[in-house]
Amino acid sequence: MRVLLVEDERPLAEMVRRGLAREGHSVDMAHDGPSGLDAALSGVHDVVILDIMLPGLSGYRILQRLRAAGVWTPVLMLTAKDGEYDEADAFDLGADDYLTKPFSFVVLLARLRALQRRAGDARPSVLTVGDLKLDPARHRVFRGDTEVTLTPREFGVLEHLMRHAGEVVTKTDILRAVWDAHYEGEVNVVEVYVGYVRRKIDAPFGTASIETLRGVGYRMAEPT
């Protein structure tokens, strides 16, 4: 795995680099925001480990610019900030995972492996199903010419369904993609959020674009 580590705490960065190298991974490092952005924009890495508090340009802004440029390399936010709003901001901007310092190196390795497994082909800039459009980089959703406002979690659920339009997606699939990979709550929370999404993208427009397959999951289809 080729990893880009963007971290301004040099002793920590070197410790992580050595650990990853011992596991057989190739590690490129950057210690400030601008150089980290330049390296990440190359798109040659399998995973980016990105600190939030960086000199010159924050990790949030780096992430935002990467997604706006259509670079969908999986990003693990590594940060000393520990709060649900910080985590929500990271996911809202396109992060794939979030790990708070201090952290276990074993857990870091496991999360990097999970990100590599989940990484797919380059994601399109705008997802379209019928007259429903979702722009991941700009975090905007439109039904025809009408913009629909979604919470970050609702947006994640809809994005996952639209990326798999025409396919059956289980509640577990949605949990793994939208919630944290280590979420241990009730799986039925997905049903609640699918309901929220339907009330915003379908009910006001007289459409029914998310099908429920009882005992199986959901499928995003052309509106009926």
N, C-alpha and C positions, 0 to 999 in steps of 0.2 A: 504494500500500500504506500502511495506517495502522499505524505501529509504536509500541509502548510501550517506552521505554528506562528501565530501573530500574538506576541506577548512581550510587554515591556519590562517585566520583572526578569532580568537576565538569569539569576540563579535558578528560578523556577523553570524558565524556558530550557535551560541547559539540562536540568534534571529530567524533564519530560522528553527532551530530545534523546538523551542517553537511554532512557527506558524504552522508547519506541525503537531505537536502533538495535537494542539487544533483542527485540522481538522480530527483527528482520525488516523493519519499515524504513523507508527513505524519508528524511525530514528536512524541509526547507524552513528557515526561520526569518522573521521580520520583527523589529522591535519598536516600530512606530506605525501610526495609522497610514500615512501616504505610501510608504514602501510596502506595507501589508496589502493595501488595495491594489497596487501595481502587480504584485505577485499573484494575488487571487484572481485578478482579471485575466491572467494567462489561460486559466481553465485547464491546466495540466495536472492538477492535483485530484486525488480521490476524495479527500476530506480536508476541510479547513477547521482548525481549532482557533477560535477568535476571542480575544479578550475584549471586554466592553470599554474599560477605561484605558485609552491609549493616547499618547501625545500626538498632536497634529490632526487627528481625525478619529472620532470614536468608533468603536466596533459596530454600533447601531448604524452609523452613516456608511461604513464600509459595506455592511450587509445590504442596506438599502440600495446602494449603487451597484452592487453585484447583481441583485435581482432585476433592477431596472435595465441592466445591460444584457440580460438574458443568460447570465452565468448561474447555473443551478447546481454547482458543486455542493454536496452536503456540508452544512456548517454547524459545528458544535460551539455554542457560546460558553466560554470559560471565564467566570467572573467572581469577584468578591461580593457583588451585590446580591442579596438574598431577600427577595420580596416578590409577591405574586404579580405585582404590576410590572416589575422589571422583566419577569419571565414572560408575561403576556405581550409586552412590547417586542421582545425578541422573536417570539413566534409570529406575531403580527407582521413583522418585517421580513419574514421568510426563513427564520432559523429552523433547523431540523431537530436540535436537542439543546439542552441547557444544563450545565454542571457548575455547582457553586464551590469556590475555594473555602477551606481546604478540602481536597478530594482524595479518594482512593485511586491509586494508579490502576488497580485491577478493574475498578468500575469504569475508568476512562477507556481502557482497552476494550472492554465489553461494549461500551457505547459506540466506539469507533467501528468495531466489527459490525454492529447492528446497522449503522449508517451506511457502511459499504454494501451490505446485503440489500438494503432498501433503495439504494441509488439506482435510478433508471436512466432512460434516454433523456436528452435535453428537453426540458419542458417548454411547451409553446408559450408565447407571450400573452396570448388571450385565448381562453377556452370558450367554446361556443356550442350550445345545444339549443337548436331552434332559434328563437329570438332572445334567449338568455345568454348573456356574455359576462365572463368573469376575467378580470385583469389581475393576475397574482402580484405583479410588480407594483402596481399602483393601488392595490387593495380596493378595487371598485367593482360593483356588480350592476348590470343593467338588464331590465326586462324591456326589450324594445328600446325606446328613447327615455324610459323612466329609470332613474338611478334608485337602487334598493340599498338601504343601510343595514349592514349586518354587524354583529359583535365579532371579535376575533375568533371565538370558538365556532360560531355559526358559519363564518366565512370558511374556516378550515373544513367543516363537514361538507359544505357545498362544493368546495374545491375538490375534495377527494372523490365525491360522487361524480362530478363532471369529468375528472380525469379518467374515470372508469365508466363513462357513459355506455349504456347497453350491456354492461356486465353486472352480475349479481355481486353485491358487496355486503359482507356480514357485519354485524355490530362489532365483533372483535377486530375486524380489519380497520374499521373507522376509529376505534379506540387506539389502536397501535399507531395509526397515521396522524391523528389529530391531538389526542391526549399524550401525556408523557408515556414513553415505552414501559415505565415501571408503575403505571397507574394501577391501583389495587381496589378501586371503588366498584360500584355496581355497573354492570354492562348496560343496564336499562337507561342510563343517562343519555345514551346515544338516541334512544327513542324520543326522549324529551327534546333534544336539540334538533332532530329531524322535524319534529312538530313545529318548533320555532321557525325553522327555515321555510317550511311549507306555508306558514301563515304570512311570510314576507314575500316569497317569490312566486307563489301560486294563487293563494286565496284572493288577493286583490285584483288579479288579472283573469280569473276564471279558468285557470289552467291546472293541470295535474301532472307535473313532470317527474315526481319521485314516486315510484311504485313500491308498495310493501309486499314482500313475498313471505307470508306467514311461516314462522319457524326457520326461515333461511336468511333474510336480510332485506336489502333495498336495491333498486335499480333505477338509475337516471335514464329516462327515455324522452323521446320527442314529446312535447306538450300535446295533450288531447283536449 
